[in-house]
Every structure is written in C-alpha cells, then in structure tokens.
C-alpha cells in the first residue's frame, strides 16, 4: 500500500500532537483530527486537517487511528468509551502516548476481541524539536503485519523506528528511555547549580563537554536553558517525566527489579512538582538546587 491508501485520524493535538499532525499533512496524508480543547485545532485545520465533531466521527472516517494523550487514564477513557464502540475490523490503532505496558496489553486485547481492531504501541522520544523535524526515535510493540503499516504511516515522524517485540514492548522500552533521561536531567541540574555557586561561567559548560563522556542531548538542550534561567517556551513537562518514572517503579515492582536511582529521581521530581512546577519545563529543576537552604 502507498500512503494515499490510508486516511488517518489523530486524537490529541497538544505539544507533540500538533507538530506530528502537521508533518503527516505535509507528507500528503489525509488527516482527521479531534481534541478535547477545540481551540488547539486552529493550526492543523489551517494546514488541511479535517476537524471532527466527535471521536465517533473520526473513527468512522479513518483507517488508522493515532493517539497522543497525556497518560494511561486518558487513553483508557478514549479507547473504551469512544473507539471500542465505533471501531471496525481492518482498522489499526497506533498509540504514540507513553502509558503503562500492562494496561496497553489489556486494552489491545479488548479492542481486538470487541471489534477486531489491531494495536501498535509506538511511544516516541525526541521532544517537540524531534516532532517538528521528523527526527523522533520510535520504539514499537505489535505484530509484524501491523508494524509494517506503522512504519509506513509514521515515516514522516522518525529517524529511527525499532520493533521491540509484541504489544506492550514499546511502552516498556519508553519507560527505560525515561529512566535514563530523568536521571540525566537531574544530575545536569545539580551540576549546573554547583558550577554557578563555584563561580564558573555555566553557560560555557554544554559546549565545553561536547564530544566527551559527559555529553548528551539533554545536556545540550537543558544546559543552556538552566544557565540562562530561560524556561519558556515549555517543550516537555515535569509531570510527564514523573508519570513515566512512576510507571518505572510499578514495572520494577512487578518484576522484582531494583531501580534505586530512578526511584530517587521520581521522589525529586515529585518534590519539584509539589512546589508548583508540574506543568513547567524540566529545565526548571535547577531551582531545586539554587535556594540558599537547598539540601537534597
């Protein structure tokens, strides 16, 4: 099949959903869209997306349904209350959200049993910049035939797509990704705060470490923001990392695996979030270490 054979339905036009939808439209796909907050649809509608009045309409008009929602509860609500009653055999659901692996498997089974729709979990890494540039890393779980469709449909969005195994495998891999990212951002925050207190020009640190063992994409993204204390525009959120780390704790408990570093990272993110930063960019984590009495 060519991309012209698929009509897409995209649910969740937020920080990531908007640039992804724009890239799909630019690649020539017909895209139906729905979002809980209709005011966020203006840009994609102007680019040629068809705005649906309901999820039921979107499902009826689409061959492949893409979700990009906030958490497990949001995906569960949309799937069970809206997609499952209206889905049909031959349709494919691709979930780009980051949600719990076990609930992913359960929802996929329910969807297939009720209306013979198939499921690919395809969480992404790369942030809004990756979505805008089509350079996301996608880690996917699903049957090979469904993965083949996802590879084609998502082509405008990724530079790397890896089939990790059966349904749920993509979500487990994303949790592993977030464990590394979260711990990295937290140590960058404490390092940048220390550099400032020690009288070092912290704005030079990201460039100074390029190519060395301490270099990383998070350092090059959040390091300059922390040095300049420039935390807007928000590109990702503290609550997103916290949600993913909490899932890491849950999955580790299920499998009897120790994750002390990620467990501590979850506690520090929860502390930061409790101080009013849940909806803020993770670059604000430097504020945890800048208070005169900071003693984590």
N, C-alpha and C positions, 0 to 999 in steps of 0.2 A: 504493500500500500504506500501511497505518497501522502504527504501531509494534507493535500487537498481532500482526501477521503475522510478526514476526521474533523468534526465540529466539536470544539472544546467548551466546557462550562467551568468557569473559575469562581470559586467561593472563598472570599476573604481577601479584600483589596486593601491591605494595610501596608506597613513599612516594606515588607518583602513582596507581597502580592501585587502591588501596583507596578513596580518595575518589571516583574516577571510577566505580567499580563501585557505590558507594552512591548516587550521583546517578542512574545508569541504573536501579537498582532503584526508587528513589523516583519516577522518571518512569513506572513501570509496565511496564518490560521484564522478561521472564523471563531470568535470567542464570545460566548455568552457570559455575563457577569452578574453576581449578586453579592451584596454586602449588607451587614446589619445596619451600618450607618451609611445611608444612601448618598450623603454629601461627599463621601470619599470616591465616588464613581465618576466624577466630572472628567478627570484627565483621561481615563481609559475609554469613556464614552466618546470624547472628542477625537480619540485615536481610532475609533471604528468599532469598539466593542458594543454588543447589544445588551442593554440593561434589562434584566428580567424583573418582573414584579414579585416573583416568588421563587423559592428553590424548586418547587414542583415544576414550574415553567422551564427553569434552567435544565432540569433533568430531562424533561420531555424533548427539549431542543438539542441535546448534546449527546455525543458518542462517548467522550471521555470526560469524566468529572475530576477536576483538580481542587484539592482543599489546601488552604494555607491559613490555619486557625491557631488560636492562642495556646490551647492546651488540650489535654485528654477530654475534659468535660465538654468543651466546645465541639470537638469532633464527634463525640458520642451523641450529643444532642442533635446535631445536623444529620448525622447518618441515620439514627434510629427514628427520629421524628419526621424527617423530610425526604431523605434519599431512599431509604428502605421501602417505604410505601409506594414510591413512584418509579423505582428502578425497573429495568428490564434486562432480559438475557442478552448477552453480547456487549453490554456496556462495561467500561473499566473505570474504577476509581483509583486515582493516584493521590496519595496523601503526602503533601510536602511539609506538613506540620511536624513538630517534634513532640511525640506523645509516648505513652507507656507501651513497651513492646507486648506485654501480655494482653492488654486491652485491645491492641491492634489485632492480634490473632483472633480474639473473640469476636470483634466487630466484623472482621473479614469473613469469618465462618458464618455469622448470622446473615450477612449480606448475600453470600453465595447460596445459602440454604433457602432464603426467602424469595429472592428474585434472580438468582443465577448471575449476579454481577461479580466481577473479579476485583482483586485488590492488589495494589503495589504500594508499599510504604517507601517513600523516597525523600526523607529529610535532607536538608541542604546545609552546607557550610560555606561561608564566604561573605555574609552580611549584605547590606544594601548595595555596596560597591560591586560585589560579585554578581548580584542580581541585575544591576544596571549594565554591567559589562558582559554578561553572559559567561562568566568565568567561575560559576559555582562548582563546588565539589558535591556530588550527589551519591549517597550510599543507599542502595535499594534492596528491598526484600520482596520476593514474589516468584511465581512460576516463570519458566523461561519464555513461554509464549507471551505472557503479559509484560515481561521485562523488555522484550523486543519492541512492543508498542511504546512503552515508556521511553526507551532510548530515542525513538523517532520523535515523539511528541515533545520531549523535553530538550531536544537538541539545541534550540536557541539559548538555553539557560546555563549550560555547563561546559566546563573544560575537562572535567573528569567525572565519569559515571562508573560506579563499581557495583556489580551484582554480588551482594554479600551472602545470599542464601535464601531460604524460604521466607514467607511473610513474617514480619517482626524483626528480621535480621538487620534491616536498615535502621530501625529505631534503636536497637541495641548499639549499633556502631555509632550512631549520632551521640548517644549518651557517653560513649568512650571519648569521642571528639570533645564533648563539652567538659569532661573531666580535665583534659589537658588544657583547654582554652581557659577555663575558670582559674585553675591553679596558676597558670602563666600570668594572667591579668592581675591577680592578687599580688604575686611577687614583684611584678613590674611596679605596681602602686607603692609598695613599701620601699622598693629600691629607689624610685624617683623621689619619694619624700625624704629618704635618708640623704640622697645626693644634694637636695636643696638645703637641708639643715647643715650639711657639712661644707657648704659654700661652693659646691660645684655648679657650673652652668648646666643645669639638667637638660636644657634644650639641645645640647650637643650630644647627649648620650645615645639616642637612637642611631644617629649617623656614625658615632664612634664604634658602635658594636656591630655594624653591618658586616656580614660575612663571617663573624666569629661564632663560637658555640652558643653564645647567649642571644644571638639574633633570632627573631621570629616575626611573623606577620603581626601578631598582637602588639609586639613592641613597637613596630613601625607605624601602627595605627594609633594606639592609645598613648604611647610615649610622648609624642609631640603635643597631644591634647592635654595630658597631665602637666607637662612642663609649662604650657601657656595658660593652663586653667581655662581652656576653651572646651566646654562640654556640650555645645549645641552646634549643629542640629543633632538630635538623638538618632543614632543609626541602629542601635540594638538596646536592649533594656536589662537592667539588673534583675528584674523579676523573671526574665526569660532564662538567664543563667541559673538562677535559684531554682526554678521549676525543674530544669534539666538535672541539676545536681541532686535534688530530692529524689528524682527517679533513679539516679545512680545509686543512692543509698538503698532504695527499695529493691532494686535488682540485685545489688550485692548481698542484701539480707536473704533474698530468695535462694541464692546460690552459695551461701556460706562463704562469701569472699570478703576479705578485709580491704577497706579503702579509707585509711585514716587521713590521708592528705585531702581527698575530695570531701570527706566528712567535715573536716575543719573548714574547708573552703565554703561549704554550704552554711556553716554557722556564721562565718564572717559576712557572707552575702546577706544572710538573714538580719544580722546586726545592722549592716549598712541600710538595708531596706527599711528597717524599723525606724530609721532616722529620717525618713521621708524621701528616699532615693529609689524606691521600687520602679518607678516609671522613667528613671533617668538613665543616661548612658553609663556603662561600666567604667568609663574613664574617670567618673566621679569617685571611684574607690580610693583615689589618693587622699580624699578628705578623711578617710578613716585614720590616716597616719599624720595628718597635719595639725590636729588640735594640740595645744600645748601639753595637755594631760593625757595624750594618746598613749595607751599602754595595752596593746592587744595581747 
